[in-house]
Amino acid sequence: MKIIEIKKSVFADNDRDADELRRELAGRGVFLLNLMSSPGSGKTTTLIKTIKLLKDKLNIAVMEADIDGDVDAVKISEATGIQTIQLHTGGMCHLDAEMTRQGIGNLDLDNTDLIILENVGNLVCPAEFDTGSSANAMILSVPEGHDKPLKYPLMFSVCNLVLVNKTDVMPYFDFDLGKCEEYVHMRNPKAQIIPICAKTGEGVDKFAEWLLQKVKELKR
Amino acid sequence: MKIIEIKKSVFADNDRDADELRRELAGRGVFLLNLMSSPGSGKTTTLIKTIKLLKDKLNIAVMEADIDGDVDAVKISEATGIQTIQLHTGGMCHLDAEMTRQGIGNLDLDNTDLIILENVGNLVCPAEFDTGSSANAMILSVPEGHDKPLKYPLMFSVCNLVLVNKTDVMPYFDFDLGKCEEYVHMRNPKAQIIPICAKTGEGVDKFAEWLLQKVKELKR
């Protein structure tokens, strides 16, 4: 497990840089998923469960972006044995395409089908910067409440997939899945929604299947 | 309940501007609390319960900062009847001192002892900008996990008070309060920690007492 200190991007045109990175990765048959969420929504647990289901079918690498620390990268590396690198953002609240490229430069792309970028825990800034990912996904956890698409519109607009996590604690919170779906689709009518419980593993197979299909489509 | 569209600050020196605002407010006997947290940690519910305990003792105003929407401001206004204004940050992930000042300009300061600013739900950016507040507090909710001070160091460094919310669901999450306290104090040895459950009201009286003391100290 490597720790990389990411430098602030000097590129002015992030959208152009993101498109270039996306093309390059597609040309090499590598799918990059940008996974976003609030702090503590369960990104790491979800990834560990998902990677265990997929690692015999795909070569997977994980890039963990955090302000500081390496707890998640160590957890994923120990639990799954796959290529994992920790990106330190130097206090920054998001990754852009050039920062993502700096991380990818440390991976063995010839032996990688799928890179999962665990972005900084934040529902605002990461949504504003195209990382060059092939798709964006986000995790909304039940304790956060079903009203989040009303308050963080851009995050839900840019995501192809919304995982609703921690469904096991639904009885203890006032979370309305129907309303959540309605609000997500208000922001993005095409967004797919998959309820999961990363702790028990429920529904994680559907996310794994979604990823497998996406990687296959890219390689076609 | 008013909605204010905040304009991006043109002041280069936020720290100086924050100090000025802090001095002005102190001169008028107004205490400004900057309340931060992740999305969905329970800021609004905590505020409603706290205001109900304090509104006969203090004149309180609330400023709700959000990217979009006004659900929280409406909730607080309806539940407590106090002065409440909604600040729209125009997509921005934080408030600085000048943006805070724009909000305060809409309040009746002569009849206000305590202003509570509910900052944008985000553990990264709001910690980087001094709002001119008299004190900073943050809410960490149990479902987010006790490891958050390891990942979001600055947020915990700048906070005088950490409220650990949703203690009622402690049995359903792997949350270790002892470790949480250890990690918070690693970032800020002076931070006070109060466990609360905004839903049931448990511990909220301690937060109300803390606020009352702070306002009294300022007015002395």
Chai-1 contact restraints between the chains, C-beta under 6 A:
chainA,res_idxA,chainB,res_idxB,connection_type,confidence,min_distance_angstrom,max_distance_angstrom,comment,restraint_id
A,S38,B,S38,contact,1.0,0.0,6.0,A-B,restraint_1
A,S38,B,P39,contact,1.0,0.0,6.0,A-B,restraint_2
A,P39,B,S38,contact,1.0,0.0,6.0,A-B,restraint_3
A,P39,B,L123,contact,1.0,0.0,6.0,A-B,restraint_4
A,P39,B,E144,contact,1.0,0.0,6.0,A-B,restraint_5
A,P39,B,K148,contact,1.0,0.0,6.0,A-B,restraint_6
A,G40,B,E144,contact,1.0,0.0,6.0,A-B,restraint_7
A,G40,B,G145,contact,1.0,0.0,6.0,A-B,restraint_8
A,D66,B,K151,contact,1.0,0.0,6.0,A-B,restraint_9
A,D68,B,P153,contact,1.0,0.0,6.0,A-B,restraint_10
A,G69,B,L150,contact,1.0,0.0,6.0,A-B,restraint_11
A,G69,B,K151,contact,1.0,0.0,6.0,A-B,restraint_12
A,V71,B,D147,contact,1.0,0.0,6.0,A-B,restraint_13
A,V71,B,L150,contact,1.0,0.0,6.0,A-B,restraint_14
A,C93,B,V124,contact,1.0,0.0,6.0,A-B,restraint_15
A,C93,B,C125,contact,1.0,0.0,6.0,A-B,restraint_16
A,N122,B,N122,contact,1.0,0.0,6.0,A-B,restraint_17
A,N122,B,V124,contact,1.0,0.0,6.0,A-B,restraint_18
A,L123,B,P39,contact,1.0,0.0,6.0,A-B,restraint_19
A,V124,B,C93,contact,1.0,0.0,6.0,A-B,restraint_20
A,V124,B,N122,contact,1.0,0.0,6.0,A-B,restraint_21
A,C125,B,C93,contact,1.0,0.0,6.0,A-B,restraint_22
A,P143,B,P143,contact,1.0,0.0,6.0,A-B,restraint_23
A,E144,B,P39,contact,1.0,0.0,6.0,A-B,restraint_24
A,E144,B,G40,contact,1.0,0.0,6.0,A-B,restraint_25
A,G145,B,G40,contact,1.0,0.0,6.0,A-B,restraint_26
A,D147,B,V71,contact,1.0,0.0,6.0,A-B,restraint_27
A,K148,B,P39,contact,1.0,0.0,6.0,A-B,restraint_28
A,L150,B,G69,contact,1.0,0.0,6.0,A-B,restraint_29
A,K151,B,D66,contact,1.0,0.0,6.0,A-B,restraint_30
A,K151,B,G69,contact,1.0,0.0,6.0,A-B,restraint_31
A,P153,B,D68,contact,1.0,0.0,6.0,A-B,restraint_32
A,V169,B,Y172,contact,1.0,0.0,6.0,A-B,restraint_33
A,Y172,B,V169,contact,1.0,0.0,6.0,A-B,restraint_34
